[in-house]
């Protein structure tokens, strides 16, 4: 985790272990929903340089860490339960498919 801002991330939790677990779980959620559940605005998306220019970074760990740095995600016991998040996102996908 050589990400700039690591000190700020460590201030949010009580240990490096907890930070690792929180980032891993959030990265898994981002992957599961193809990044559609991100709290980042498009202008805040992590970017990577390629030969063609810059593109959104496909690394979910980078996204999760950037989300935590924004302060829009809260770490703690009051997080949305995983099964509820899954139901909400599945419903959003169904509604999205009906519009297209």
C-alpha positions in Angstrom: 0.0 0.0 0.0 2.3 2.7 -1.2 -0.7 5.0 -2.0 -0.3 8.7 -1.1 -2.5 9.5 1.8 -1.9 6.2 3.6 -1.4 8.1 6.9 -4.8 9.6 6.5 -6.3 6.2 5.9 -4.6 4.8 9.0 -6.1 7.6 11.1 -9.6 6.3 10.2 -9.0 2.9 11.8 -7.4 1.3 14.9 -4.9 -0.9 13.0 -3.3 -1.7 9.7 -5.2 -5.0 9.8 -8.6 -3.3 10.0 -7.6 -1.0 7.1 -6.7 -4.0 5.0 -10.0 -5.7 5.8 -12.1 -2.6 5.1 -10.3 -1.9 1.9 -10.6 -5.5 0.7 -14.3 -5.7 1.5 -15.0 -2.5 -0.3 -12.9 -3.5 -3.3 -14.9 -6.7 -3.4 -18.2 -4.8 -3.4 -16.9 -2.5 -6.2 -16.0 -5.5 -8.3 -19.2 -7.3 -7.6 -21.2 -4.4 -8.9 -18.8 -3.4 -11.7 -18.0 -0.1 -9.9 -21.6 1.2 -10.3 -21.9 1.5 -6.5 -19.0 3.9 -6.1 -19.3 7.1 -4.1 -16.8 8.9 -6.4 -17.9 11.4 -9.0 -16.5 10.8 -12.5 -14.0 13.6 -12.1 -12.6 11.9 -8.9 -12.1 8.4 -10.5 -8.6 7.1 -10.1 -6.8 7.4 -13.4 -3.9 5.5 -15.0 -1.8 6.5 -17.9 -1.7 4.3 -21.0 -0.2 4.7 -24.5 -3.6 6.0 -25.6 -3.9 8.6 -22.8 -5.5 8.3 -19.4 -8.2 5.8 -18.5 -10.1 4.9 -15.3 -7.8 2.7 -13.1 -9.3 -0.8 -13.1 -7.8 -1.6 -9.7 -10.6 -1.9 -7.1 -8.2 -1.5 -4.2 -7.2 2.0 -5.5 -10.9 2.9 -5.8 -11.7 1.7 -2.3 -8.8 3.7 -0.8 -9.8 6.8 -2.7 -13.4 6.4 -1.6 -12.3 6.2 2.1 -10.1 9.3 1.7 -13.2 11.3 0.5 -14.9 10.7 3.9 -18.1 9.7 2.2 -17.8 6.1 3.4 -18.1 5.4 7.1 -16.1 2.6 8.7 -17.8 0.9 11.6 -20.6 -1.3 12.8 -23.4 0.7 11.1 -22.5 -0.3 7.6 -25.2 -1.4 5.2 -25.5 -5.2 5.5 -24.0 -7.0 2.5 -27.3 -8.8 1.6 -29.3 -5.5 1.6 -26.7 -3.8 -0.6 -26.9 -6.7 -3.0 -30.7 -6.5 -3.2 -30.5 -2.7 -3.8 -27.9 -3.0 -6.5 -29.7 -5.9 -8.2 -32.9 -3.9 -8.3 -31.0 -0.9 -9.7 -29.6 -3.2 -12.5 -33.1 -4.5 -13.3 -34.5 -0.9 -13.5 -31.5 0.1 -15.7 -32.2 -2.8 -18.1 -35.9 -1.8 -18.4 -34.9 1.8 -19.5 -32.5 0.6 -22.2 
